[in-house]
Amino acid sequence: MQLCNEVKSMNKTGLDGTTARRVLFLLNKWMMLIILALTVIIFSSLSPYFLTLKNLYAVGLTISVIGIVCIGQTLCIITRGFDLSVGFTAAFCGILVAFLTGKQGMPYAESLFIGLLAGGLVGAINGLLITKGKINALITTLATGYMLSGGVILLSKGYSIIVDNVNFIFLGTTKYYGIPLPLIILIVLYIIFHLFLSNSILGRHVFCIGGNPDAAKIAGINVEKVQIIVYIISGILSAFAGIILSSRMGAAQNSIGGSYAMESIAAAVLGGTVLTGGEGKMSGTFLGVIIIGILSNGLIMLGIDQAYRDIATGMVLVLAVLLQNINVRKI
């Protein structure tokens, strides 16, 4: 109804500068759904198996892991930061939990807690280096990511760690009414963090810091504390994603997570999170995750090599940033 009213209003104004701006506004507002619809139409026309329940199930499992990572990445970008260590954190914590459970015989609940704690510690280190050490977020998280990749090799000795434990595979393989538990967890987390950003004081502080950190300080907001909390959340969520993926496979692989940083940034930006900070929403990121997941799945079904899938993801990110820049200049 709101869209109809806006279109009627545009028709009355004629094709002037104001109309052009409103057209851009409407395109920006509905761009995600348009892209999602076009993606589904294209791949369903190219493959008769794309819209089958089996394939949609596979898409759900795929986005359930990277989608969790995207939540933390969105928070970081809103506060004018980035977390390039998300993939390495996921890999390290997945390996750590598998190592403790499979090699050391530790109860899974304890291993899970330690894995999440390790992710939070990585996030805390990132946050402290960025806020207290005044090191650029890109450099900081890239450096910690490389350190974590070394930790992955040391723990795994270059091999996958297979875990023969019923508790270990519970998170990744359980279904409720045919719906995978990881997908249920993903949806619940997005609801929680949507409410967090919309209704909590800390969520409002996140937006204030991204919009203008100096003004936020003047307003009495502890900017550094909020930024550290955001990176801790990102670390814990990345760890959780890696643990769920390892659980689903019944083993922890040292090669996972390599594309998580790019994919999470692409999904967040595609969903409307502004790279300069201060603007973004979880519902947009969720749609961005679905689009990235469908794009990846569709290209796999068509037999496209990984190299070309990576190129496609990079092109999506460039397109999303270009659209943001056009909107900033024109609207």
N, C-alpha and C positions, 0 to 999 in steps of 0.2 A: 504494500500500500504506500509505504514511504517512497519507494522507488518510483511508483506511478506518479505521485504528486510532484516529485522532483523533475520527472521527464516532462510533465505538463507545463511546469513552470519554465523549463528550458525552451519549450516550443513557443511560448509567448514572447520570450526575450529576443528570438531571432538568432542568426549565426554570427554573433559578435564575440568579443574577447571573453565576456562573462560566460557565454554559452560554452565556449571551448574549455574554459576552466571547469565548468560543471560536468562536462563530458569526461574530462580527465579524472575528476573526482569520483564519478560513478564507475568508471573503468577500474580505478584503483580499489574502490570499495568492493566490487564484485569480481575482481581479477582472479582471486584464488579459486572460486567456484567455476569460473570460466575455464581456467587452465586445467582443473581437475576433470571437468566434463570432457574437454577436448582430448586429454590424455587417455581417458577411459574409452572414448569413441574410437580413437586411432588404433589403440592396441586390440580392442575387441574386434575391429574390422580386419586386422592383420592376422589374428589368431582366434580360431573358434574355441580354444580352451581357456582364453583369458578370463572370462566371466563365470567359469565353473566354480563350484563351491570349494573344490580341492585347491584351485589356484588362489582364490580369495583367502583361504585358510593360510596358505603359504605367505601371502602378502602380510597378513596379520601377524604371523610369527616374526617376519623380517622387521616390521616397524616397531614391534614390541620392545626390541633391544635398542635400536638407534633412537627411538622416540623418547626413551628415558634420558638418554644422553642430551637430547635437544632441550629438555627442560632447564637443565643447569646452564647450558650454553646461552639460552635466551636470557636468563637472569644476568649472566656476565655481560652480554652485549647491551642490555638495557642500562647497566651501570657504566657504560663506556669502556668495557673491557672485552677480552677474548680468553678462551681457555683452549689452547692447542694441545693440552696434555690429556684430553678426555679419552682418546683411544688408547693411549699408553696406560692410563690409570685403569681402564676397563680390562686390558690384557693382564696387567700386573696383579690386580686383585683377584681376577679369575684364576690365574696361575697359583696365587698364594693360597686361596681357599682349597683348591685341588691338591696342592702340595701338603697342606696341613691335614686334610681329611684322608687323602689316599696314601701319602708317604709316611706321615707321622702318627696316623691313627687317632687324631684328635676328633672328638665329637663334632658333628656337622654344625650344630648350633653355635658352638664356640668358634669354629673356623669362620662361619658366616659373620659373626660379630667382629672378629679380628679383621676380616676382609673389608667390611664397611668402615671400620675404624681407620684402617690404612688409607682408604679413599678420602676420608675426612681429614686425615693428617696431611695428605698430599695437597688438598685444597687449602688447608691452613697455611702450609708453607708457601704456596702460591700467593695467597692473600697477604701474608706478612712481607714477602719480598716486594710485592707491588706497592703496598701502602707504606711500610716502614723503610724498606730499602730504596723506594722510589725508582724501581726498575720497570721498564715498559712491560705491559702484560704479555705482549706477543713473545718477547725475548724470554721472560720468566717462565711461561708455560711451555715454550718450546724446549728450554733447557731442562726443566723437570721431566718433561716427556722423554727426552733422550736418556736421562738417568734411570727412569723407570724401565725403558726398553732394555737397558743393561741388566737391571734387576730381574726382568723376565727371563733373559738368557741364563743368568746365574741359577735361578730357581729350577728352571726346566731343563737346563743343560742342552738346550736346542731341540728338545723333543716334546711332544704332547704328553700330558699327564692324564692317564686314564684312571677313573675312579669307579670302583665297583661298590657302590653304596646307594641304597634305596633313598636315603634322606638327601643325598647329594643331587639326585636327578628330580626331586620332588618339584622344585620351583619351575623348572623348565619343561616338564612333561605332563604335569597334571592338567586335567580338563574338568570344567564344570558345565554340565548340560551341553557338552560338545565344544565349549568355548575354551581356548587355551588360557591357563592361569596367567602367563606373561602378558597377554592382551588385556585381561581383566585388571592386572596390576597397573598397566600403562594408563588405562582409562581413569582409574581411581586416582593415580598420581596427577594427571592433568586436571582433574576436578579440584583436587586439594590445592594445587599451585595456582589455578585460576582464582580460587577463593582467597588464597594468600595474597596475590597481587591486587585483587579488587577490594578486599575488605579489611586486611590487617594493617596496622600502623607500620610495621616493617616493610610491607609491600609498597605502601605509599612512599616510604623513605627511599626505596629502590628507584622509583620513578623520579623523585626529586633530585637524587644524586646524579642520575643520568641526564636530566634536563639542565641542571646547573649546579655543579658541586660546590662552588663558592657560595652561592645563595643558600644552599642546603646547610653549609657550615654556619652561616650567619643566623639561620633559622634555628640553630641549636641541635642539628642532626649530627650524630657521630659518624661522619662519612667513612672513616677508615674501618670502624667496627662493622658497619653494614657491608662494606666491600669484602671484608674477610669472611663474614658469614655467607655471602653469596658464593665465594669460591669453595668454601667448605661444603655447601650444598651441592655444588657442581661435582666435587670430588666424590662425595658419597653416592650420588646418583650414577656417576660413571662406573664406580665400583660395583654397584648393584646391577647395572646393565651387563657388565662383564661376567659377574657371578651367574646371572640368569642364563646367559649364552652358554657358559661352560656346563651348567646344569642340563640344558637342553641337549647338548651333544654328548653328555656323559664323560666329557674330558675337557681339559683346558689346553688350548692351543696358543703357542707363542706368536702366531701370525695374525691374530684378530685385532681389530681396532684401528688398522692403518688408515682407513678412510673416514673414521668417525668425526674428526675435527672438521674436515671439509663438508661432509654431509650435514652435520649439525648446524654449522653456520649457514649453509645453503637453505636448509629447512626453516631456520629462524628468520632469515632475511626474506625469503619467499613468503613467509607468513606475516610480514609487515613489521618485524622488529627492525628499527632504524639503526644503522651502523654507528651513527654519531651519538646514540644513547637517548634515554628518556622516553622512548616509545616502543611498545610491543605488547602482545597479548598471547596467552597460552592457546587460545582457540585457533589463532592464526598459525602458530607454530605446529599445532596438531594437524591442520590441513596441509601445511608444508611437508610434514613427515609423510603423510599419506601420498602426496604427489611424488616425493622422492622415492618412496617404496614402490609405487606403481610403475614409475619410470624404470627403476632398476629391474623389477620383476618382468616387465614387458620386454625389455631389451634382452634379458636372459632367455625368455621364451622364444625370441626371434633368433637366438644363437649368436648374439653380438658378443664379441670378445670384451674382457674386463677393461682393456685399455680404452676402448670406445665408450664403455659405460662411464668411465672416469671423465672422459671428455664431455659427455652429456651432462654429468653433474656439474662440472665446471661452467658449462654454458648456461645452465639454469641459474647458478649463482651470479654470473655476469648479467644475465637478463634481469634478475631481481633487483640488483643494484642500479642498473640503468633505469628501470621503472621508478625506483625511489628517487633518483636524481631528477628525472623529468617531473615528478610530482612536487618535489621541493621547489623547482624553478617556476612551475606553471600554476600550481594551485594556491 
